[in-house]
Amino acid sequence: MRRARKRKHNPHIPAHVDQAALPAAVYFDHRDSGVWYTLHRDETGKQRRKNVAPADVSLAELHQIMDETSNFDRGTLRYVCEQFHLSDRYKKLAPKTHDDYCYSRDVLLNIPTKLGKLGDLAVKKFTAALVQRIVDRIADEGTPSKAAHALRYLRRVLQWGRNRGFLEVNPALGIEAPIERKQRRLPRLNVMDVLIDRATARGRLARNEPGGCPEYLASVMELAYLCRLRGIEVVTLTDANELPEGILTNRRKGSRDNIVRWTPRLRTVWEGAKALRARIWERRKTPIPITPSKRFIIVASHGGPLRKTSLDTAWQRFITLAIADGNIDQEDRFALHDLKRRGITDTTGTRADKQEASGHRDAKMMDVYDHSVPIVSPSGE
């Protein structure tokens, strides 16, 4: 660490610091309790200040801090990712996107290369060939979905960095994406019934009892199947969705809402979920919202709205334990979202009827969700 040129004596600098031995580019602000700081220019050329240590820091510690600061490369992938995650553009993204991006960032930064970890390499030296090798390496490990997520994240971060002067060309553009496995599983009816019965029985167990699961899980499974809903659409249903004709859906991703008519089974599930909610609110002394749109049908054990991440965690634990206990086989494992596929497949009527019931605007989506085999007459009949 180089020393600074000879400075004039500053009476405000703490007496325990030898001013003649101060490292370069560090300054002292005596206001308030005092602080050591440095100056640098950001990607736009504007000078910025950064506080690095309190006033009582020792000279040796100050040298160590400045060594680490001076050795920090602002052009590395790690730094660009850090700046992207601090930006307003990132903060406006959905929480689920944040989780995906943080996961992809951690995967990329720790990939080993001949020159060190990928996160410590300068983005200006990235090439399309390097990015393609990284993506292919992750995919060849048997995780094409991980590789695809990492590529999408890297492409967005580098484009953000390119637009702000960190690099001149985005090498992640035009990279061949790995082919992801399409898991379009259709739960068997008997397997689905077994799991619903298991969730109902295990939901009655105490929370700390081995093998127990959340009480709401059976209701979520039934509503996802009967109304052809995603998990997030189930946990965001409220009293405002209850109509005399049926349940008004709240579909995402551009799908059209519809009203699912009441049936004895659907009414039983709906009222059961409301009764469970009432017991939780009574036990937790939860204030009941006046507005129907704020009274969620599915609530967590603490009485508040159930988060989608909590539902996903509960489902994974439930399905894993069901396989371990021998209730279902490993090949019968399915995701909570697959109950929507089962519901669309079991909808009676033509493909147009199934599309209207599912809310999909594009008829091509029936190739993804409708696994029924049509029964037709032979030729000449």
N, C-alpha and C positions, 0 to 999 in steps of 0.2 A: 504494500500500500504506500503510495508516494505521499510525502508530506507537502503541506501547503507552503507557498512562499512566505517569507517573513511578514508577520502581521503586526499592525500597531496594537499596543496594549489596550485591551477592552476591560474596563473596570467591572463590568456587569457579569463577566464569566466567573463561575464559581472558583474559589481560591484553590481547591484541590486539583484543578486541571492545569497542567503545564501548557500555556498558550503557545510556546515555541514548538511543541511536539504535536500540535493538532493535525489531524489528517486533512487533506484537501477537500474543498467543496462542502464543508459542513459549517454551519453558522449557528449562533446562539441568539435566541429571542428572550430577553430578560423580563418581558411583560408577564403579569400574573405570577405563577410559580416558576416560570422559565422552562424552555424547551429547546432541544437541539433539532435542527432541520436542514434539509438539502433542497436544492432547486434543480428542476429538469424541464425539458420541453416535451409536450405531448405530440401526438401524430399530426396535429394541425400547426405545430410550431409555437404554440402559446406556452409561456413559462408557467410552470406549476410548482407549488411548494409541497413538501412532504415532511411531516414531523417524524423523527426517527428515534428520539430518546428523551427521557426526562432530564431535569437539571442535575440530579444527583448521580448520574451515571459516571463511572470511572473512565479515565483516559484509555485504558486497555479495552474496556467494553465498547467505547466509542470507535476505536480502530477496528474492532471485529465487526461492528454493525456496518461501518463504511466499506469494509472488504466485501461483505455479503451484498451490499447494495450495488457496489461498482461492478461486481461479477454477474449481476442479474441481467440477462439478455432480454431486452424488450422486444426482440424480433422472434422469439421462440414460439412454438405452438402453444406451450403452456401459458405464456403471457397473453397471446391473442385470445385464447379461450377464456382466460380470467377477465379480460376487458369486455368480451362479448357477454359474459354472464353478469357483468355489472351494468350493462347498457339498458336503456329504456326499451329497446326493441325486444330484448330477452324478457324483461320484467312483465311485458304485456302478454306474453304467451300463457297458455293454460297450464295449471299445475301438473297435469299428466304429461304435457310436453316437457316441462322442467325436469321431471323424473327421468324421462327417456333421454334427454340431452345430457344430464349429469352422468347417467350410466354410460352413454356412448363416449363422453369425454374421458372418464376414468379408464375405459378400455383402450382408447387411442394413446393417451399420454404415457401409459406404462408398457407399450409394445417395444420390445428390445430391437435395436438395429446395430449395425457394425460400428456406428459412431456414438452409441449410447441410446437412451430411451427416446422414443419419437417426440415426446413432449419437450425435450431439451434441444431439438434441432430447429434451425432458423427456417421460417416458413418461406422466405424468399428463395431458398434452395430446393424447395419441394418441386418435384416433377410429376408429370402424369404417370410415368412408369413406376415411380416410388409409391404413389397412392394406389395404383392398380395392384402392385405386389402386396401391399398391406391388406387390401380388401380380399385378395385371393387367399392370403395366408389365414385370415380369420375364417373364411368360408371353408377352406380345406380342413380346418379343425373339426368340421361337422356342425358348424353353427352358421349357416347361411343367413339366418334372420339377424343374428348379431352383426354380421358383416354389412348387411343392408342398412341397418340402423346407424352403424358407425359411418358409413359412406354418406348417408343423408345429412348427418350432423356435421361431418367434416366439410361437405360441400357448402353448407350454409355458413359455417364459421369463417371459412376462407373467403367466401364472397363478401361477408360483412367486413373482414379485414382488408380485402382488396379495395372496397369502396372508401376505406379510411386510411389508405396509404401504407399498410403493413406489407403488402406485396403487390406486384404489378399484374400478375395473371393468376387466375384460380385454377390450379392443376387438377382439382377434383371434378371439374366439369367434363362431361364426355366419358367418364370412367364406366366400364361395364359393370353393372350391378349383378350380384349373385342371384341365382334363381332360388327363391324361398320355397320351402315346403308348404303346400296348401293343405291345411288341416281342416277339412270340412267333415267333421264327425257328426253322425246322426245317432243320438242315444237310443238304445233299444228301449221299448216301452216297459218291459219287465224290469230292466235295470233302473230306469227312471223312477218307477214305482217303489222299488226297494230303497232307493236313496231318499225319496220323500218320506217314506215310513221311518227310515233310520233317523232323519233329521227331526222328525216330530218326536220320536222317542228320546233321542239324545238331548233334545232341547229342554226336556223336563228335568234333566239332571242339574245338580248344583254346578256353578261355574268352576269351582275348584275340584270337581270330581273327575277322575280320568275318563276320557272318552266323550265328555260332554261337548256340545256345540251351541252356538247362539240360538235362542228361541225363534228369532226372526227368519232363520235360514229356510225352513220348510215353506213359509209364506212367500218368500222371495222366489223360490223355485217354482211354486204353483203359479204365481202371477206372471213370471217370465214365460212359462209355457202357455198358459191359457190366453194371455193377451199378446203373445208374440213380441216381447219386449227385451231390450238389452238390460244388463244389470243396473246401469246408471239411470235408465228410465224407470226401473222399478223403485229404486230408493228415493227418487224425487217425486213420486206420486204423493198428492196431498188430498185433503178433504174436498178441495175445489175440483178434483178430477172425478168425484162421485156425482153422477147425474141420474135422474129417474130412469133413463133408458139403459144406462150401463156405465162403464168406466171410460172417460175421455183420456186417450193416450197423450203422451208428451214426447214424441219420437225425436231423435237427433239425426244428424247427417243428412238433412234435407228431405227426410221421409215425411209423408203426409200423415197427419193425425186422423184418427177415426174413433168411433165409439164402439167398444166391445160390449155386446148385449149381455145382460144378466142371465146367468144360468144358476141352478141350485149350487153347483160346485163352486162357481166363481163367487157367488154371494157368501157362501160359507167361508171361503178363504179370506175375502175382504173383511168380513165381520170379525173373523178370528184375529186378523192383524190389528184391527182397531181395539179389540179387547185386550190383546197383549200390550199395546201402546198405553191403554188406560191403566193397566196394572203397574207398568213401569213408571208412569207419571205419578201415580198415587204413592208408590214406594219411594220414589226419589223426590217427592214434593215439588215437581216441576211446574212452573207457571204455564198455564194453557194459553197459547196464542189465540187472540180473538179472530184474526183474519184466517179464513179457511185455507188460503194458499200457503200459509206458514205452518199448518198442522200436518206434518209429514206422516204418512201411514206407517212406514217402517222407521223405527227409531232404535238407537243404540241402547246399551244397558244403562248408560248414564242419563238417558232421557232426551238427549239432543239428536239432531239429524245424523243418520248413518252415512259415513264417508264411503265412497266407492273403494278406496284403498283398503279400508277395514273389511268390506265385504269380500274383496278378492282374497285377502289373507285368510279369512274365515273359511272360504270355499276350498282353498288349497289344503288347509289342514283337515277339513272334513273329508274330502275325496281321498287324500292320502291315507288317512286312518281307516277309511272304509275298505280300501284295497288291502291294507296290512291286516285287517281283521277277517278278510276273506269274504266280505259281503258281495264284492264284485271283483272281476278279473282285471288285470292290468290293461288288457286290450279294450276293455269297456270304459276306460277313463275318458271323460269329456269335460269341456269347459262350461261354465255357467251360460255363456253366450250360445252354446249349442242347443239349449232348451228352446230358444227362439226358432232355430232351424227345425227342431222337432215339431213345434207348434204350427209352423207354416206348412210343413209336410202333411200334418194331420188335418189341416183345414179342408173341409169338404168343398166340392165344386170344381170348376175349371181353373186353368192357370190364371186366367184373368181375375177370378174370384179370390185366389190365393194372393195375388198381387195387391188387390184392393184391401184385403184383410191385413196384409203386412205393412202397408203404407209406402212401399217402394215405388218411386216414380219411374224407374227404368225396368222394363220387362226382362232385361238381361240378368237382373239380380235373382230371378227365379231359378236360373241355372246354378246359383250358389246355394240358395235356401230351400228349394223344393226338390226333395229326393224321392218323391212318389213316382210310381210307375203307372202310367195311364193304361186303362183297360179299353181296348178297341175291338171292333167287330172285324171279322176276316173279310178279305176282298170278295166282292160280288154279293155281299149280304145287304 
